[in-house]
């Protein structure tokens, strides 16, 4: 007989697995990968495992704890997200070909895992910049937890047939988790830094005449090239490493724990994700700058007038009629001798609506200079006032080639003179829309309103995939002269507004009501 506590625990486990499965599906949806039911990811909780893993075709296995973190705790949701993103990166890699190279050459499987992790995390950071923060935080935690064991490994006797392999593993893990956690591996120019050499110590002799030093340096540089590598080129890279470094071609287990993978991609999934495997990896270039919003620029009478006009769009009148029926006692009717001194109000609520929560993003790049910038920031202020008056939540940012915002993306920046040290009195800089995928993930239930001149097609180059759902929740107000057509790639509702007095009408298209 199954006891009640056991049933409760089983229900909790199923609920947790379903929640993580939905999160994994969301990540794949951000890649715009519409998967058949038979190859959807299924997250399985394995309480006794100490690391996450995947068969790269159907299942992702998640531990209850990882490196001292309670993965299931709401406080460590970032770790759960990072582990899922890491494992899904292997779904984009040609695992069958990689396994064949490993079997043919005898290349150490743990070393192969490290190279796959380097390329996979860099690929995810490029395709979905939002998850780079989670992956970086997880690498920081792993490094903090295991730093001492990695450094202890440096002091082991320099002997044994697998000496070169163990050195390579130790230096690789130091590079991933201790010395530079901002990316998935060392930056090439860091390999000659004094602090890196000091941490490497005896494990990596720095005598210029040392053959071991030359080979180890070359190997780390080769491994670093995986950061910018397409997934389909991984088997070739691993094959070249096996030929150049036969010392790595042995199957003895490594004493180091690395995040695992296994299996292969089925034919259906290979076809669906082929374009991602071919994706040229580019590190996210855009930076996010958070700081204080300083100075005060009160809303002008014209901005308040436009906000009031927009409120008519955001609210729907409620009609009502009164009839004689048991309800509210009408004293005046009773004094006048009415036989039915009670009235009942019948409300007609069929037209009520709920205000959308909104993120307003204003283009402050150089092409928005002069009158364009004045119109753009004024429009943002009117929209903010109108949405807030209608009970909606408003977040805000300005962008050029970077993103500038106040804490929690507070919309008060639109009423300030500077934010994070950036002057809001004039436009400057280049244009980039690479921040959009991050914003879609940060505020999935908000509608996004972009105020811009549209930029050019190259300004969208950093956005590899535009999911249909996120595009549908995005609108753009284009200030002429601009390129409205360009914004249709990322926004479902685009309208040109040359006269801000027409802003209320434009919002009917850009920010439709949510009818209840």
N, C-alpha and C positions, 0 to 999 in steps of 0.2 A: 504494500500500500504506500502511495506517495503522500507524505505529510504536507500540511499547509505551508510551512516555511520553505520546503523544497520547491513547491509550486511557485511561491512568491519569488524566490531567487531565479527560477527558470524564466519567469515572465520578465524580470528585470534584465536578464542576460539577452533575451530576445529583443526587448525594447532598445537596449544599447546597440545591439548589432544592426537593427533596422535604422537607427539614427545615423550610425556611421556609414551604412550603405547608402543612405540618401545623400550624405555629405560627399561620398566618393562619386556618386552620380552627378552631383552638382559640379564637381571639379571637371568631370569629363564634358558636361554640358557647356562649361566655359570654353572648352576647346571646340565647341560646336560639333561634337562627335555624337551622332544619333546611332546608338548601338542596338542591335537586335536583342530581343529578350534573352535569348540563349547565351549571350556573351556579356551580359551586364555584370558589373562587379558585385560581389557578395562579400561583405566583411564578416569574418568569423572571429569571435573572441576566444583566445587561447590563454587562459589565466596562467598556465605554467611556463609559457614561453617568455624569454627575456628580451626578445626583439621582434620587430615587425618583419613580415616576409610576404611574398606573393608568388603564385604560380604563373603570373603574367598572362593569364587567359580567362580566369573566372573568379578566383578567390584571393582575398587579401586577409592575412592572418594578423590580428592585433593582440599585443600582450596587455595584461591588466596593469602592469608596471613596466617602465622602461628607464633604466639608468637612475633608479630611485624616484621616478616620477609616477604618481598615480594617474595613469592616462585617462581613466574614466571620470576623474574629478572635474567639475566645471571650472575650477581654478586653473587647470592645466589643459584647457581646450586647445591652446596653441600647439602643445606637443602632439596631441591627437591629430590635429590638422596637418602638422609638418610630417608626421609618419605616413599619413595617407597620401600626401603629395609626393613624398619620396618613393613610395611603392608604386604609385601610378606612373611615375616617370619610366619605370621598367616596361610598362605596357606600350610605350612609344618606341622601345628599342627592339632591334631584330634578335630576340633571345635565342631563336633556333640556330641562326648562323653563328652567334657568339658561342653557343654550346658546342657546335661542331668544331670551331677553332680551338676551343679549350681541350676537347677530346683528342683532336688530331695532333696538337703541339705539346700537350701535357702542361700547358701554362697553368701555374698555380691558381686554383679557383678563387681563393680569397683575394689574391692580387687582382684578378679579373673583376671581382665584385667592387673593389675600390675604384677602378677605372670607370666601371659602369655608373657608380654613384657620383663620381665627379661630373661625367657628361650628363647624367640624368637630372641632377639638381640644377645644373647650369641651364638645361633646356627648359625646365619648369620655370625658373626665374626669368627666362626670356619670354616664354609664351604667356605666363601668368605672373606678372611682377608682384602681385599682392602676396603670393605665398613665399617670396624670397625672405620676407621678414620672419615668418615662422621657421623656415629652414635655418636661417642664420641663428635664431634664438636656440634652436635645438642643438646646432653644432656647438654653440657656446656652452650649453649645459653639459653635453657629452665631454667637451674638453675640460671643463671645470671638475667633473666627476672623475675622469680617468687620467688627468694630467700626470699625477704622481706615478701611476703604473707605466705610462709611456716613458717618463723620464727614468724610471727604474730600469726599463728595458735597455736604455742606452748604456748602462753600466755592466751589462752581461759580458762574459768573456768573448773576445773576438776570435771565435773558432767555429768549426763545424762546416759541413758541406753546404748548409743553407744560410751561411753568414750573409751573403749578398741579398738574398731574399728577405731575411729578417730585418736587415738594415733598411731595405726599400719599404717594407711594411711600416716600420717604426717611423721613418721620416715622412711617409705618406699620411699616417694618422696624425702626426704632429702638425703637418701642413693643413689638414682638413679641420682639426678640432682645437688646436692650441694656438698656433702662431698667427693664423689668418682665418677668421671665421666669417668674414664678410662675403666671401664667395666660396664655391665648392672646392677650391684648391688654391695653392700658392699662386700669386701673380708672378710672372716670370722675372720681373725686376726685383722681386723680394729674395730671390735665391742667393744673392750676394750680400744681403744686409747683415750687419754685425750681430744683431740680436738673434737672427736665424742661425748663424754659424755657432754662436755661443750655446744656443739650445741644442743644436745637433751634437756638439761636443765631439767625442772620440768616434761616434758612429759614422761620421763623414769627415775623413781627413782632408784638410785644406791645403796640403802641399801641392803647389802648381804642377810639380813633376809627378804627382801620384796618379797612377793609372786608375786606382779605385775611385779617387775623387772625380776624375774626368768622366768615368762611366756613370757614376751615381748622379752627377750633375746633369748629364745628357738624358738619363732616364727620367729624372724629375721634370725636365723641360718637355720631354715627349709626353709624359702623363698630363702635364699642364695644357698641352694642345687639345686635350679632350674637352676642355671648357668651351672651345669655339667650334667643336666638331658636330657635323650632322650625325644623327643616330645611325643612319645606314652605313656610315663610314667606320663605325666602331669595330666590326670584325676585321677590317683591313688593318687598322691601327694595332689591334691586339696581335694579329699575325706577324706584323713587322717587329713588335716588341719581342715576341717569342724567338724570332730569328736572330735579333741583335743581342738578346740577353738570355742565352740558354740556361743560365743559372736560375732563372725564374721558372723553368719548366720542370716542375716536380710536384707531386700530389700530396706531400706530407701536409697535415693540417697546420695552420698558423695559430699561435696562441692568442691572437688578437680577435676581438669580436667586431664584426662589421655588419651593417644592415644587409639582409640577404635577398635573394631572388631565386627564381627557378622556372622551369617550364618553357613554354613557347607561345607565340601568338597564333591563334587559329586563322585559317584563310580569310574568314569573313572580317575579322578584326584587323588583319593586316591590310586589307583593301581599304577599310574605313580610315585607318590611321596612317596610311602611306604618306599623305601629304605632310603629316607632322614629322615623320622620320626624315623627310627630305628638307625640313625647315632649317635654314641656315641660322645658327644660334648667334644672337647679338645680346650682349649684356645690356640690361636696362640703363639708359643714359640719364633719364629724368630723375631729379632729386626732389624730395619733399621737405620743405622748410617750415617748421612750426615756430611761432613766436608771438609776442604780444601785439595786439592791435592798439596802436597809440594815436592820440589826437582825436578830435571830435568834429564831425561834419554833419550837422543836423539836416534832416530831410527838408527840402524846400517846399513851399506851398504847392508848386506844380507837381512835385513827386507825390505828395499826399493826395492831391486831387486825382491823379492817375490811379493811386492805390484804391481810393474810394470807388472809382469807376470799375475797377477790377473786382471789387467785393460783390458787385451785382452778378458777376459771372460765377463766383465761388459759392454763392448762397442761393437757395431756392425758396420763394415765399411759401408759407404754409397757409392754406385756406381753412376756414371753420364757419359753421353755422350753428345757431342756437335753436332748439326746439323745446316745446313744453313737455317735460317729462321729469320723473323723479331724479333729482340731482342737486343742484345748488339752490338754496332757499332764497327767493327774491323778495326782500322786505317791501320794496315799493309796490310790487305786484299784489302782495297780501293786503297792504293798506288801501289799495284801490279796489279791493273786493274781488280780485281775480279768483275763479274757482280752482285754478292750478298754479299756485304761487311758487312753482319750482321750474327750473330750466336746466337743460343738459346741452353741453357744447360738443358737437361732433367735429372732430378734426380730420382734415384731408392731408395725410402725410405721404402720399404716394410720390411726391416730388422731392423729398428730402435727399440730401447728399452729404457725403463726408469729404472733408478737405484732404487732398493728397499731401503727404510729407514730401519736401522738395530739397534737392541740393542744387544751388545756383553756382555755376562756374563761369567766371568772366575772363575773357581773353585780354591780357595786358601787354601782349607782344608789340613790337615796334610798328607793325602794320596797322595797329589800332590807334595810332597817335592822333592828337588834335581832337576834332569834333567827334570822331568815332568813339574815342575813349570816354568823352563826356556823356555821350548818349548811352554807352554800354553800362557804365557805373550807375547812371541815373535810373536806367531800366531795372537794374538789379535791386536798387533801393526801393523802388515802387513795388516790385514783385514781392520783396521780403515783407514790407509793411502789409500788403494785401493778404498774403498767405497766413501770416501771423494773426491778423485780425479775424481771419476765418477759422482759426484754431489749428492750423497746420504747423508742423515743425519745419524750420528752415535752417539748412547748413550752407556754408559758403566757402569759396576759395577763388583765388585769381591764379592765372597760369600764363607763363611764357614758355621757355624751354624747361622750366621747373614749375613746381606747385608751391604756392605760398598761402598759408592759412593760420588762423588763430587756434587756440586749444579747442579740441572737440569740433573743429570746423565751425566755430561760432560765426553766425552771419553778421555780427557787429562789425566785422572788418570792412563791410561796405559803407559804414558810417565813420570810418577812421581815416587818418591821413597816411598811415604806414602800417605794415604788418611784417613781422619777422625781419625788420630792417629794410624792407622794400618800400619805396615811396609809392603811394597810391594816387599821386597827383598827376602823373604822366605815364604814358605807355613806353615800353622799351623791351629789348630782347628778341629772341627768336620764338618760333611757335612749335609746340608739340602737343599732341593729344594722347600720348602714351599713358597718361594717368587714368584714362577712362576705365580700363579693366580693374584697376585697384579700387576705384570709386564704386563700380558696380558691385564688387564684393563687400566693400566696407558698409555700403548702405543699400542692401538688396531690396528693401521695401520702400525706398524713396524714388521719386521721379527725378530725373536729372535734366536741368535746363541749362544749356550752354549759350552764352551770349558772345558772339564772335563775328569776325568778318569772313569766316569760313576757311581761311588758310589755303593750303595747297595739298594736293594728293600726297606729296612726300611727308607732310606733317602727320599723316596717319600711318606711315610705314612701320612704326614700332608696334602697331596693334595687329598681331598675327591673326586673331580670330574675333569675330563680332557675333556673339550669340543672339539669336532672334528675340528672345525674351528681353534681354537687356536693351537691345536697339528699340524695341517697342515702348520701353519706359523712358526713352530719352528724346528730348525735343531740343531744337536749336532756334534761336532768334539771330538772324544774320543782319548785321548793320551794313548797308551799301556804302561804297561799292564793295561787293564781296563775292564769294564763291559759294552760293547756297547749295549748288549741286554737290560740292565736295562733302558737305555735312550729311547728305542723305546716306552715306555709307555707314554712319554710326548712329544716326537719329531717324526715327520713323516720321516725326513731325518737324518740318523745317519751314520757316516763313521769314521773308525779308520785311524789316520794319524800318522805314526811313523817317517816319514821323512818330514820335513817342506818344502822341495823342491817340494813335491807333493801337497802342499796346494792349488795351483791354480786349479788343477784338482778336488780336493775335494769340492771346492766351487761351482762347477757346480751342484753338488747334494744338498749341504747344503743351497746354496743361489741362486736359479734359477733366471734368468732374468725375468722381467715383460715385455713381448712383447706388443707393442702398435699397 
